[in-house]
Amino acid sequence: VQCFWDIILYGFSTSIEKPYRLFYKMFADDMKRLLSLSIPKADISDLQNCIIETVSTWEGMLPPKTLNFKLHELVDLPMQIRQFGPPSRVSEFPGERMLGMIKKLKLMGNSGGVSYGKTIMKKEVQRELRVIRKAFTKPNTTYKNNINKITLDIQNRPTYNEFPFFLAKNESHEMVSFTAFEIDYLINLLLSEVERLFLSPSDRREKSVLYRLFERPIKARFKSQYEALQQHQLNADITPEETAVCKNLLNFRSMIYKNATIYGNSFSCRGSKFREINQPVNKNTAYGADRGSEIYDIRRMEGACSWFDKTSRSSWCMYLNNENEAKFGQLNCFFSIDIGDPSLKGLLVASTTARKSKCVDSVTFVNEYNSLDVCTLFVPLQDICPTLIATIPFQENDKVISVKHNRRSMLAGQEMEKFVSTDKFKIFKHAMIILHPEKLSSQPLVRPFNL
């Protein structure tokens, strides 16, 4: 319910008075904070005051019959968090989930003729071992992108890593070349990652070949980082390491992956053919985001992936920029960085189509047209928030569009035609729904890629 609370209140914006909608949002916000996986001790006092305010408002606005002992128990929860940690860590939800999994083993795995009690423990142990082999094995040096929960330290000893990141499912068996337009954005991203890794300029110069290369002065004028890199390649004074980095970046190629695990959550993309590979015609109608003659690609033509296709709808993500502002976009593909700079080896990156968003009454909307953010082309995986994103399509008149419908459902809900449309081609905007708000607190504020 906490995922859809804001969009439900948005739908009742004309039928529920504003003070009551504000109260419901207060209660929903308190529940989101209480269910977070991580609650800083510095926030407990503020959470305590917010819950007291919400409970007091409840007692003043709603009938006495809605008041019960469980409501007053909320007041005591924040002080217990200081002693025992977040409620989600000490609740019985994991145990209940395990009982559900065991029931499935009984229903799906017992072929008959064998005592269930003699096989349940064996099957559960086998299942746990499969999970351990998948996410807790040592890194395989053969596959550079096998970055999981076990890493090796300087002494080559396995150490536990709380945040698993790895790529899976090759899109093809051949490496894909990137265009000069993409490489220009990629260089800016790599330099930004070096600055996040090392705080002082002296450390950056000492440990990053790319940073030393771009600190060298250039006499000729250049319009982009790609042109600057071409100028550096002509410099006879650069070191062999800098020459190798220059060559690898100017001819950057990488294996492309369809799936990625980010903070332990599985993400999928819509395909590398949706990468932004050319300079836009202008900044407002970039990458074919608008209708008309200025579309340079065929992604909105017949036969292309439409917004209502499953691959497109499941590719949305939320990420944080360098100022920790939440942004939205669609994932196109995943790849790793290996350009000869040891400080950047192992960086995992997503090619994204970033979109500008607007918050209306606590609901974030992204327009289908004229909403592309030309400032972002790539996002490091550690900046992608650990939550999946669902979308609700709207027409311009705030009428919801039904993506999946059948004759039976439409006959049963003829009265809903006032509020729901089946015309997919009148799409105007998408409402962004965060499906795992409790996991957002587990994303660090400081996020170098080697966390």
N, C-alpha and C positions, 0 to 999 in steps of 0.2 A: 504494500500500500504506500510506503514512503516514497517509492519510485514515481508513482503517478499522482501523488497528492496535489502538487502544484497545478498539473494540467487539469485535474478534476475541478479544482477551485476556479481555474480559468474558464472552464465550461459553464460554471454557475455564476459567472461574474455579474449577470443581470438579475439573477433570482435570489442571491444571497446578499444581504446588506454588507457594506464594506467593513464595519466593526467586527462582524462575525467571521468574515473571511480572514481578517487580520489575526483573530484569535486562533483560528484553525491552523494558520501558517506558523504561529508561535508554537503550538503544540507539536506540529510536524517537525519543526526545526529542533526542538528539544529531543524528540525521539531519534532523529538522525544523529545527534551528538552523543546520545546515550548508547546507541548501537554501533558507534565507530570502533574499529579494531584497535585504534591507538588514541588515547586521551591524555594530553600533557597535563602534568600536575598543576602547572600555572593556570590552566583553564578551568579547574574544578570549582573554584570560588565563583567565577562568572556563571558557570553552568548551574550551580546551586541557586544563585539569585534569579536566573532565568526561569528555572522550574518553579520556584516559589511564586514568581510573578504569573506564570501560566496557570498554576493551580488556583491562585487567588482570583484570577480573571474568570476561570471556569466556574468557581463558586458564585461569582457575581452575575454571570451572564446566562448560565444554564439552569434548568429546574433542579430542585433539591433531590429528586429521585435519581438523577444521574451521578450523584456523589456517592462514593463508596470508599471502603478502606484501601483498596488497591491504588486509588488515585492519590491518597495522602502518603502512601508508601514511596511515591516518586520523590518526595522531598528528602528522604533519607538516603537515596541511592548515591548522589555525588560524594558524600562523605565515606561511603563504603568503597567507592572507586579508589580513594586515596589509600585504603588498606589492602584491597584485593585486586585492583586493576579493573579494566573495562568489563562490563557485564557479559559481553560476547565471549570473553576468554574463560569465564567461570560458569557459564550457563550449561544446561544439559543438551543444547542443540547438537553438538558433535556426537554425543551418545545416542540420541534419537536417530540421527542420520545413519550411524553405524548399524543400529537395529533394523532400519529400513533396508540397508544393503544386504544384511544377513537374510532377511525375509526373501529378497530377490534371489539370493543363492539357493534358498530352499525351493522356491517356486520354479526357477528356471534350470537348476542344475541337478535335481534329484530325478533320475530316470526311473526309479521304482526298483523294488527288490533289494535295496540297500538301506540300512538304518541311517536316517538323516543325522542322528547324533554322532555317528562314527566318521562322517565325511565333512561336516560343517567346519571344524577347526582346520582340517587339512586344506580345504578350498580357500578359507580366509587367509591362511598363511601364504598360499600360492599367489593370491591376489595382491597381498602386501609386498611380496617379493617382486612382482612385476612392476609395481609402482616404484620401488626402490631402484630397480635396474634402469628404469626410464629416466628418473630425475636425480639420482644420487650417485651415479657412477663417476669414476674419474674421467677427466677430459681426455678425449681421444685425439692424439696429435695428428691423425690422418685427416680429420675433419675440423677445420679451423673454427666452424660456427657452433661446435658442440660446447656451448657455454651454459653450464647447469649449476646445480646447487653444490657441487663439490669442485673446488679449484685447487691448484697446486701452489704452494708458497715458494719462496726462494730456495729452500732446502728440498724442494720436490716432494713435500709432504702434503697429503690431502687435507684441506681445511673446508669447513662448512661455510656456505654462502647462503644467507637468508633469502636473497632475491634471485630466483632462476630466470635467466634470459637465454633463449636459444632459437634458432631458425630451423624450419623443417619444410619438407615437400618442395623440391626443386620445380620451378616452372618449366625449365628445359635443361638439357645436359650440356648446353653450350653457354659460354660467358657472353654477357650482353655489353655492348659498348655504349657509353654515355655521350651525349652531345656537348658541344662547347657551352651552350646555354645552361645545361644542367651542371657541368663542372664548375662554372662560375659560382653558382649557389653552393655547391658542395665545398669549395674552398673556404667560403665564408663560414660555413658550419664547422669545418675542421679547425679553423683558427679560433673560433669561439669555444670549442671543446678544449683546446689547449689552455686557454685562459681560465676555464673552469677547473682544469686539473691542477694547474700551478698558479699560485696567487702572485708570486713575485716575478717581475720580468727576467731577473737573473736565472731563476729556475726554468723558465720557459726557454730561454736561449740555450741553457745547458742540456736540457732533456728532449727538446723538440727540434727535429731537423726542419720541419715545415716552417716553424716560427722563425728560425734563424734565416731561412731563405727569404722570407718576405720582409725581414728587417733590412735587407740589403737595399741601398738606394738605387733608383732607376732614373736615368737621364731622360729617356724618351717618355712621351705622354701615353697614357693608356686609359681606356674607358671601363675596363672590367678587370677582375682578378685573373681571368683566363688570359687576357692580353699581357698582364703583368708577368704571369708565369712564362709566357712565350719569350718575353724580354729577358727574364732570368736565365732561361735556357741558353741564350746567346752569350751570356757572361762567362768568360773564360776563367774567372777567379773563383767560381763556386766549387765546393768540395765534391768528391765523388758521391757522398751520401746525398747531397743536395741535388746533384745531377740525376741520381736514380729517382728521387722523389718527384722531380720535375717531369721526367719521362713517364713515370707511372700515372701521374695526375693528368697530364695532357692526353694520354691514351688510356684513360681509366676504363677498366672492364671489370665486371664482377658477375658471380653467379646470382641469379634471381630466385627468391623463395616466395612461396605463397602464404605460408603460415609462420607465426612467431609466438613465442611464449614470453610475456612481459609481466614481471612481478608475479609469476606463477599463473597468469591468466592467458588463455588462448585467444589469438586474434587472427583474422583472415583478411585478405585483400581482394580487390576486384580485378587485378591483372596489370602487368607492366605496360600493356598497350595504352593505358590511360595516363602514363607519365607525361609531365609537361616538358616537351622537348624543344620547343621553339619560342622565340621572343613573341609576346602577344602583339596583336595589331595595335591596341591601345590598352591602357591600364583598366578601363572600365568594362571592356568586352574581351577579357583575357581568356585564352585557352578554350574558345568556343562556348563561353558561359552565357552568351546572349543569343537571342534569335536574330537572324538577318544575314546579310552578305559577308559580315566580317568573321564568320566562323571559318577557321583555317583547317579544322579536322572534321571527321565524319562521325564523331561520337554521339551526336544528337540526330543523325540521319536514321532512316529505317534500317533495321537489322543490327543496330548498335545496342549496347547495354543500356536499358532504360532505368530511370530512377526507381521503378517499382520492381525490378528484378531482384532476386534474392541476393546475388553477389554484390549488387550496389547497395542495398539496404543494410547488409551486414558488414559493410566496410567502413562505417562511420566510427570515428574515435574522438576523444577529447585529449588535448595535450596542453602542457604548460610552456609558455615562452620563457625567455631569460628573466622577465620581470614577474614570473609566477602568475601570469594572467591566463585564465582558461580560454582556450581556443578550440575550434571544431574543424574537422576535415575528413576526407575519405582516403583510406589507405590504398595505394596502388601496387606496391611491392616492397619486399624487404631484401637487404643485402648487407654485406660486411665490408669493412675498410681494411685494406692492407696495401699501403703505398710505399713501404720502406721506412716509415717513421715509427720507431719502437713505442713511442708514447701514445700513438693512436691505434696500434694494432689491437684488433678485437672489438673496435667500436661497431655497434650494430645500428643501422639507419633504416628508416622507412621513407619511401617516396610518397608524398601526400599531395592531395589537391586541397589546399587550405581554403576555408570559407569564412567570411565575415558574419558575425552573429549580432543579434539584438535581443535584449531581455525586456519582455513585456509582462508585467504583473507576475514576476518570479519565474516565468517560463522563457527559455531561450529559443529563439526562432532563427532559422537560416533560410534566406530566400533562395528559390531555385535558380533564379536568374540575377545577374548583376551583383553577385555576392562573393566572387572569388578574391582571395587575399594573395596578391602577387608578391608579397614580401617573403613568403615561406614556400619552399619547394621540398625540403627534406627536414625530418624531425628525428633526432636520436631516440632510440627506444626507451631510454630511462625517463624521457620527458612525457611519454604517453601515459595517461592516467590509467590506473589498474581497474578499469570498469568498461563494460560493453555499453554501447549507445544504441538505443532504439529510437525510431523516428515515427512521428504521426504527421501525415501529409494533410495540408489544408488548401482550400481554394482561397481566392482573394476575399471572398465574403465571409471568411472564417468558418466555412462549411468543411467538415472532415471528409476525406476521401477514403473509401473502403477499397483496400487492395485485393483482399481475398473475400469473395462473396459467391453465393450460389442462389439458385432460384428459390430454394426452400427458405433460406434466411431472409431473402428480400420479401417473400410473401408474408412471412411471420412478422416482419417489421416494417410494414408499409407506412406506419406513422413516423418511423425514423427517417423517411425521405426528406423531411423538413431540415434535418440536421446532418445527414450523411449522403454523400454523392458517390457514384461509381464511375464517374468520368475522370479517368487517370490523366487525361491530356490537359486538364485545367489546373494543374498543379501550380501553386504560387509560393508556398513556403513549407518548411519542415519544422516541427517541434522536436527539440532534442530531449530525450528521456535518459537519465543516468540510471542504469540498471543495478549498479552496485555502489550506492553512496557510502556504505559503511567501509569500503576498502580505500576510499580516497585519502583517509588519514594515514595510510601506510606508505604513501609516497613521500620521500624525503624532500625537504625544501632545498637542500644542497645536493645536487645530483650529478657528480662526475660519472662518466660511463663505467668506471671500474669499481663502483660501489658493491 
